[in-house]
Amino acid sequence: MDVRELALDTLLAIEQKGAYSHLQLNEAIQKGRLDGRDAALLTEIVYGTVQRRDTLDYYLAPFLRKARRLEPWVRVLLRLTLYQMVYLDRVPDRAAVFEAVEIAKRRGHRGIASLVNGVLRAIGREGLPSIEAVDDAGKRLALATSHPEWLVRRWIQQYGYEEAARMCETNLRPPQSTARVNRLRATVEEALERLRAEGMQAIPGHVAPEAIRAEKGNLAHTETFRAGWLTIQDESSMLVARALDPAPGERVLDCCAAPGGKTTHIAERMGGRGEVVAVDIHERKVMMIEQQAKRLGLDNVATLALDSRRLGERFAPESFDRVLVDAPCTGFGVIRRKPEIKYTKGKDAIAALVEIQQAILRAAAPLLKKGGTLVYSTCTVEREENEEAIARFLADHPDFFLDASLAERMPKPVRPHVKGGMLQLLPHHFDSDGFFIARLRKRV
C-alpha cells in the first residue's frame, strides 16, 4: 500500500476510533512492511498532520465553503496533503497533489477526485489565509500552533503569554528519544560505548545523570536495550525516583505504576535490595512491569493488579517507608508524544481526573509510616492537577507537609525550577516532557 494511503488509514483510526497515534503508527509500519525511508515519511506525515490539525483546517476553510458536507476521509486526505505542501520541503507539491487525487479516485468517485484536485490547486494558486490577520492574541496563538483555544487561554492565565507561546511551539517539535542507564549493569560511559559499537549515535542527557539521548536511531531496537542496560524514559520522568530517594532495604509502594519506568528506576536506586510493590489497575499493564523488571535483572519488584483507590483493602496502615503516587492525569506535558490528546481531552476531563487523584492520595496516605516520604507526580502542566491538588491534599491531611529538601535532590540545572517542595518543568525548559513533582513528608 502507498505511504500516503497508509497515512490516511492511520489518521482515520486515530480520529474515529480514538487510537493512540504511536501505537497505530507502529501497526501501520509493520502492516506496510515499510523500509526506513518510507517509515520515516509515514511517521512525519501522521504526526505532523495530527500536530497541525487545527492550523490545516483553518487554511482549508476558505476553499471548502462551496463544498457540500465532506466525508471524513476526504477531509483527512486534504489535511495530510496540505501538510506535505506547507511543511515538507522534500515533497514536491505536484507529487503530493497527484497522489491525493489518485487516492480519491480509488476511494470515492470522479466528483470527489475533482473536488480534491480543485481545492489543492486553488491553494497552490491563491496561497493560504493569514493567521497574523487574526486580531485576538489568544486565538491567533491557538491557530498558529494548533492547540484548542480554551487550553491556550488557560495556559496564558496560568503562565503568561510568553511561557504559553513557548510551550505551544515546543509541542510542535518531535520529542527527544532518551533512555535511562541501568546503573546496576553499566555506567553511562559504558552504555554509550556499547551503543557506538552497534552504530548508534547517542550522547549523555541534559538533565538526569543516568540519562542518554539518541541523536539518530531507535534505542529500543538495540542489543544494549535487550541486554537490560537501558530503559526508555524521558529525562523529566527520571527525576521522580530522585525525588523519592529510596534507600536499600526499604519497602516502597508505587501506585499506578505501569509501564514500570519509575518502578524499575526506584528498584535500581535501591541496589536491588528491599521491595518495590508496583500496583496498577490493569492486568495487562502489570505484565508489562514484570517484563521490564525481568529484562533489567531486578528481583526486588513485586506486582499487584488493583485499583489504587482501594489500597487500604490490601495493605496495612503504616506498612511502607516511601510511597509514589504517579497519578493519572490529562498528560498535557507529553503532547509531543501523544498529539491527539490536546483535541480529545477537554475541561471536563481535568475536573474528573482531579477527583481520581485525590482519591488515590487519600488511599495511599495511611499506608505511609510516620516520618516517611510521599512523592506525587504527573506528566501535565495543569495547576489544578498539580499545585492546587497538593494544596487540597495538605488542607485535608495536616499530618503531611511539603519537604523543601526536594531541591538538593535534583540535578543542578533543575534546582531553579523548584519552589518549596514542588517542581514544575515545562516542555521548553530542557526539551523534555512537562512534568510536576511534589515531595511530602509525614509528621512523626
C-alpha positions in Angstrom: 0.0 0.0 0.0 1.2 3.5 -0.8 2.6 5.5 2.1 0.1 8.3 1.8 -2.8 5.8 1.8 -1.4 4.2 4.9 -1.2 7.6 6.4 -4.8 8.2 5.6 -5.9 4.9 7.2 -3.7 5.6 10.3 -5.1 9.2 10.7 -8.7 7.9 10.4 -8.1 5.3 13.1 -6.7 8.0 15.4 -9.6 10.3 14.8 -12.6 8.0 14.5 -11.6 5.1 16.8 -9.6 7.0 19.4 -6.5 5.0 18.6 -3.2 6.2 20.2 -1.0 7.8 17.5 2.2 6.0 18.4 0.6 2.5 18.6 -1.4 3.0 15.4 1.7 4.2 13.6 3.8 1.2 14.7 1.0 -1.1 13.5 0.9 0.7 10.1 4.7 0.4 9.6 4.5 -3.3 10.3 1.4 -3.8 8.1 3.0 -2.0 5.2 6.4 -3.6 5.7 8.0 -0.2 5.2 11.7 0.3 4.9 13.5 3.1 6.9 12.8 5.8 4.4 9.1 5.1 3.9 8.6 4.5 7.6 10.2 8.0 8.3 7.9 9.6 5.7 4.8 7.9 7.2 5.8 9.0 10.7 6.3 12.6 9.6 3.0 12.8 7.7 1.0 11.2 10.5 2.5 13.0 13.5 2.7 16.3 11.5 -0.9 16.2 10.4 -2.2 15.4 13.9 0.0 18.1 15.4 -1.1 20.8 12.9 -4.7 19.7 12.5 -6.5 22.9 13.5 -4.0 25.1 11.6 -4.6 22.9 8.5 -8.4 23.2 8.9 -8.0 27.0 9.1 -6.1 27.0 5.9 -8.6 24.7 4.2 -11.8 26.5 5.3 -11.9 29.3 2.6 -11.5 26.7 -0.1 -14.3 24.4 1.2 -17.1 27.0 1.6 -18.9 25.9 -1.5 -18.3 22.2 -0.9 -21.1 20.1 0.3 -20.7 18.1 3.5 -17.3 16.2 3.2 -16.9 12.6 4.2 -14.4 12.3 7.0 -11.8 10.5 4.9 -11.9 13.3 2.3 -11.1 16.0 4.9 -8.3 13.9 6.3 -6.9 13.3 2.8 -6.9 17.1 2.2 -5.2 17.7 5.6 -2.4 15.3 5.1 -1.8 16.5 1.5 -1.8 20.2 2.6 0.6 19.3 5.4 3.1 18.0 2.8 2.6 21.1 0.7 3.2 23.5 3.5 5.6 21.8 5.9 7.6 19.2 3.9 10.1 20.8 1.5 11.3 17.4 0.2 7.9 16.5 -1.2 7.1 18.5 -4.4 3.6 20.0 -4.4 2.8 18.4 -7.7 3.6 15.0 -6.5 1.5 15.4 -3.3 -1.5 16.6 -5.2 -1.2 13.8 -7.8 -1.1 11.2 -5.1 -4.1 12.7 -3.3 -6.2 12.7 -6.5 -5.3 9.1 -7.2 -6.3 8.1 -3.7 -9.6 10.0 -4.1 -10.3 8.1 -7.4 -9.7 4.8 -5.7 -11.7 5.5 -2.6 -14.5 7.6 -4.0 -15.8 8.7 -7.4 -14.8 11.2 -10.1 -16.6 14.1 -8.3 -14.6 13.6 -5.1 -11.4 13.4 -7.1 -12.3 16.6 -8.9 -13.0 18.4 -5.6 -9.7 17.3 -4.1 -7.8 18.4 -7.2 -9.7 21.7 -7.3 -9.1 22.6 -3.7 -5.4 21.8 -3.7 -4.7 23.5 -6.9 -6.6 26.6 -5.8 -4.5 26.7 -2.7 -1.4 26.5 -4.9 -2.6 29.4 -7.0 -4.1 31.7 -4.3 -2.0 30.9 -1.3 -3.0 30.4 2.3 -5.1 32.7 4.5 -3.1 34.7 7.0 -3.2 33.7 10.7 -1.5 37.0 11.5 -4.7 38.8 10.4 -6.5 37.3 13.5 -6.7 40.2 16.0 -7.1 38.3 19.2 -3.7 37.1 20.5 -5.0 34.0 22.3 -7.0 32.9 19.2 -4.0 33.7 17.0 -1.6 31.6 19.1 -4.1 28.7 19.2 -4.5 28.7 15.4 -0.8 29.1 14.7 0.2 26.2 17.0 -2.9 24.1 16.5 -4.0 23.9 20.2 -7.6 24.2 21.4 -8.4 27.9 22.1 -9.7 27.1 25.6 -6.5 25.3 26.5 -4.3 28.1 25.2 -6.2 30.7 27.1 -6.0 28.6 30.2 -2.2 28.4 29.9 -1.9 32.1 29.3 -3.9 32.7 32.5 -1.6 30.3 34.4 1.8 31.1 33.0 1.5 34.3 31.0 1.5 34.7 27.2 5.3 34.2 26.6 5.5 31.0 28.5 2.3 29.7 27.0 3.6 30.5 23.5 6.9 28.7 24.1 5.1 25.7 25.4 2.8 25.6 22.4 5.6 26.0 19.9 7.7 23.3 21.7 4.7 20.9 21.4 5.0 21.0 17.6 8.6 19.6 17.7 9.4 15.9 17.6 10.2 14.6 21.1 13.7 13.6 22.2 14.5 9.9 22.2 16.0 9.3 25.7 16.9 6.3 27.9 17.9 5.6 31.4 21.1 3.6 32.0 20.7 0.7 34.5 23.4 1.6 36.9 23.4 -2.0 38.3 24.7 -3.2 35.0 26.7 -0.3 33.5 27.9 3.3 33.7 26.6 5.9 31.3 30.1 5.8 29.6 30.0 2.1 29.2 26.5 2.2 27.7 27.4 4.9 25.2 30.5 2.9 24.2 28.4 -0.2 23.6 25.9 1.8 21.6 28.6 3.3 19.4 29.8 -0.3 18.7 26.3 -1.0 17.5 26.4 2.0 15.2 24.1 4.1 17.3 24.7 7.9 17.8 24.0 8.8 21.4 25.2 11.4 23.9 24.8 12.0 27.7 21.5 13.5 28.8 20.9 17.2 29.5 19.5 16.9 33.0 19.4 13.5 34.7 22.9 12.0 35.3 21.7 8.5 34.3 20.2 9.7 31.0 21.4 9.3 27.4 19.9 10.9 24.3 19.8 9.3 20.9 20.9 11.6 18.1 19.7 9.1 15.5 18.0 5.7 15.5 15.8 3.8 18.0 17.4 2.9 21.3 14.7 0.2 21.9 15.9 -1.7 18.9 19.5 -2.1 20.2 21.2 -5.1 21.8 22.2 -2.7 24.6 18.5 -2.3 25.4 17.7 -6.0 25.1 20.6 -6.8 27.4 18.9 -4.8 30.2 21.3 -1.9 30.2 18.6 0.7 29.2 15.1 1.7 29.9 13.2 4.0 27.5 12.2 7.0 29.7 12.1 10.8 29.4 14.6 12.8 31.4 11.9 14.6 33.4 10.4 11.3 34.4 13.8 10.2 35.7 13.7 12.9 38.3 10.8 11.2 40.2 12.9 8.4 41.7 15.4 11.0 42.7 12.7 13.0 44.5 11.6 9.8 46.3 15.2 9.0 47.2 14.6 5.3 48.3 17.2 3.5 50.4 18.4 -0.1 50.1 16.3 -2.4 52.2 13.2 -0.2 52.4 9.6 -1.1 51.4 8.3 1.2 48.7 4.8 1.5 47.2 4.4 2.6 43.6 0.8 3.4 42.7 -0.4 3.5 39.1 2.9 2.0 38.2 2.6 0.8 34.6 4.5 0.6 32.3 7.2 0.4 35.0 9.8 3.0 34.2 9.7 4.7 37.6 9.2 1.3 39.4 12.4 -0.1 37.9 14.3 3.1 38.5 13.3 3.0 42.2 14.4 -0.7 42.3 17.8 0.2 40.7 18.4 3.1 43.1 17.7 0.6 46.0 20.6 -1.5 44.7 18.2 -4.4 44.1 17.6 -4.7 47.8 14.3 -4.2 49.8 11.0 -4.3 48.0 9.1 -2.2 45.5 5.4 -3.0 45.3 4.1 -1.9 41.9 0.3 -1.6 41.7 -1.7 -0.9 38.5 -5.4 -1.4 37.8 -4.9 -3.3 34.5 -3.6 -6.9 34.5 -2.1 -6.5 31.0 -0.1 -3.5 32.2 1.1 -5.3 35.3 2.6 -7.9 33.0 4.5 -5.1 31.3 6.0 -4.1 34.6 7.1 -7.7 35.3 8.7 -8.0 31.8 10.6 -4.8 32.4 11.9 -5.9 35.8 13.0 -9.3 34.3 14.8 -7.7 31.4 16.7 -5.4 33.8 17.6 -8.2 36.2 15.6 -6.8 39.1 14.4 -9.3 41.8 13.1 -6.7 44.3 9.9 -5.8 42.4 6.5 -7.3 43.4 3.4 -6.5 41.3 -0.3 -6.4 42.0 -3.4 -5.7 39.8 -5.5 -3.3 41.9 -7.3 0.0 41.7 -5.1 2.3 43.7 -8.2 3.9 45.2 -8.7 0.6 47.1 -5.1 0.2 48.5 -6.4 0.0 52.1 -8.1 -3.3 51.3 -4.8 -5.0 50.6 -2.1 -3.2 52.7 -1.8 -2.5 56.4 -1.6 1.1 57.7 2.0 2.5 58.0 3.5 -0.5 56.1 5.6 1.4 53.6 8.7 3.6 54.1 8.0 5.6 50.9 5.1 6.0 48.6 5.0 7.2 45.0 1.7 8.4 43.5 2.3 8.9 39.8 -1.3 9.9 39.3 -3.5 9.5 36.2 -3.6 13.0 34.6 -4.5 14.9 31.4 -1.0 14.3 30.0 -0.7 17.8 28.7 3.0 17.7 29.3 3.5 15.0 26.8 1.6 16.4 23.8 4.7 16.0 21.6 4.5 12.2 22.1 0.7 11.9 22.0 -0.5 14.9 20.0 -4.1 13.7 19.8 -4.7 14.3 23.5 -4.9 18.1 23.0 -8.1 17.5 20.9 -9.6 14.6 22.8 -9.3 15.9 26.4 -11.5 18.8 27.4 -12.2 20.9 30.5 -14.4 18.1 32.0 -11.5 15.7 31.9 -9.5 17.9 34.2 -12.2 18.0 36.9 -12.8 14.3 36.7 -9.1 13.4 37.0 -8.6 15.8 39.9 -11.1 13.7 41.9 -9.4 10.5 41.0 -6.0 12.0 42.0 -7.4 13.0 45.4 -9.0 9.6 45.9 -5.6 7.8 45.3 -3.8 10.2 47.6 -6.4 9.6 50.3 -6.0 5.8 49.9 -2.1 5.9 49.9 -1.6 8.4 52.8 -2.5 6.0 55.7 -0.1 3.3 54.3 3.0 5.5 54.9 5.0 5.2 58.1 5.4 8.3 60.3 8.4 10.2 59.1 8.1 8.6 55.6 8.2 10.3 52.2 5.3 10.6 49.7 6.0 11.8 46.2 3.2 12.9 43.9 3.9 13.3 40.2 2.1 13.9 37.0 3.0 14.5 33.3 0.8 17.5 33.0 1.3 21.3 33.2 -2.2 21.9 34.7 -2.0 23.7 38.1 -5.4 22.3 39.1 -3.9 18.8 38.8 -0.6 19.9 40.4 0.0 22.7 42.8 -3.7 23.0 43.6 -4.1 19.3 44.1 -1.2 19.3 46.6 -2.7 22.3 48.4 -6.1 20.5 48.7 -4.4 17.3 50.0 -2.4 19.2 52.6 -5.5 21.0 53.8 -7.2 17.7 54.4 -4.1 15.9 55.8 -2.4 18.1 58.4 -0.1 15.2 59.3 1.7 15.9 56.0 4.0 18.8 54.9 5.9 19.8 51.9 9.6 18.8 52.1 11.9 21.7 50.9 14.8 19.3 50.6 13.5 18.4 47.1 15.8 21.0 45.6 19.0 19.4 46.9 17.9 16.0 45.5 17.6 17.5 42.0 20.4 17.9 39.4 21.8 21.5 39.5 20.1 22.7 36.2 16.7 21.8 37.6 17.0 23.5 41.0 15.9 27.0 39.9 12.6 25.5 39.0 11.9 24.0 42.5 9.7 26.1 44.7 9.4 24.8 48.3 8.8 21.1 47.9 7.4 21.3 44.3 8.9 21.2 40.9 7.1 22.1 37.6 9.0 21.6 34.4 7.6 22.8 31.1 8.5 21.2 27.8 10.7 24.0 26.7 12.8 24.2 29.8 15.0 21.3 28.9 13.5 19.9 25.7 11.9 17.2 27.8 8.3 16.3 28.9 6.3 18.7 31.0 6.3 17.2 34.5 5.3 18.0 38.1 6.8 16.6 41.2 6.0 17.2 44.9 7.8 15.7 47.8 5.9 15.4 51.0 6.8 14.1 54.5 4.5 12.5 57.1 4.9 14.0 60.6 6.4 11.8 63.3 
